[in-house]
Amino acid sequence: MSRVLIIGAGGVGSVVVHKCCQVPEVFSDIMLASRTKSKCDAIAAKLPRPIKTARVDADRVDELVTLMREFKPELCINVALPYQDLTIMDACLACGVHYVDTANYEPRDEAKFEYKWQWDYQDRFKKAGLMALLGSGFDPGVTNVFTAWAKKHHFDEIHELDIIDCNAGDHGQPFATNFNPEINIREVTAPARHWEGGKWLETPALSTAEEFDFPEGIGPRKIYLMYHEELESLTRHFSGLRKARFWMTFSDNYLRHLEVLQNVGMTSIEPIDYNGQQIVPLQFLKAVLPDPASLGPLTHGRTCIGCLIKGIKEGREKKYYVYNICDHHQCFEEVGAQAVSYTTGVPAMIGAMMLLTGAWSGAGVFNMEQLDPDPFMEKLNLHGLPWTEVIL
């Protein structure tokens, strides 16, 4: 029986609190907090059990500390913006609270995805006897656990890793993103990087594409090479990796709109002067695009996210694929959200469960692949994200 504070009331935050409510034997007391308390209250009104709600500015350590000292959580699940990871970690250290997030820190003024800032908290969390679990979403998160599971049960050495993310859903909107538009567009428009031959290789954004035949009737789709944060931790913790890449599907419609928006400067994160006021074009674009949390009732189709792995087992080459397929409509029926929010929110809840039940323990800062994958993989099957593995 544990008290948990969830920060962030977007689509993912809504899923996290719904899923925590389904496991009262672990999450006995729940508080949902965000900058806009009315969003928290609207989510709370749809839940099967009562929770507490609060307003907090996650950019301010003092407000976070005050809230934590009042509610006294054992653990904080951070599903706010990646810009706020460090302030929330600081507050957790000040209050003796374990920490879980779904995305690594990035500065507001630079589209730079790097774990260094959070890894630098290792000694402070270790000294405090607290655990910080980084990237407990799907990718990063489940993909890291998939890789650790494969290494534990299927490979003596992993040589090649391809993380492949397909959203085969359709929301019917001219242009919308399935999670925070600002974070999504910064991620997609950044240069692609992958690991090969012991170093990082960089290519222009969306310049490398292949076709991949997705399972269970989804079929062939074009996948684009991108950089994603789990590559940094996986190449660090699996020293035998010779090649590691991340791929994602995009519709032609999405890419056409994105190209036009880039060409007219709307994806820029550099402030401009507008009528004497400084505005960031990408933040303005976020304000006029559909809220991802509103896409749930509009979206149909499925997602498929998995790891294609090559390596050696007992002296022989082996190729293996492990994946999850998630249905947008089924997610909406269960928790009122589309599958992209669901596939991030469920692993955040499971990661928190691992800490609170003692299935995962330790002091310091951890990425998912550093911990035993077996209990997490078991909970994926029990809480809505069943997985399939295939020997190729």
PyMOL commands that set and color helices and strands:
alter all, ss='L'
color gray80, all
select helices_A, chain A and resi 11-21+37-44+61-71+82-95+116-119+122-128+142-153+181-189+230-237+252-263+281-288+292-298+328-335+339-357+368-370+373-382
alter helices_A, ss='H'
color red, helices_A
select strands_A, chain A and resi 2-7+27-34+52-55+75-78+98-101+131-134+157-167+192-196+199-203+209-214+219-226+243-249+272-274+277-279+302-313+316-327+364-367+387-391
alter strands_A, ss='S'
color yellow, strands_A
deselect
rebuild
show_as cartoon
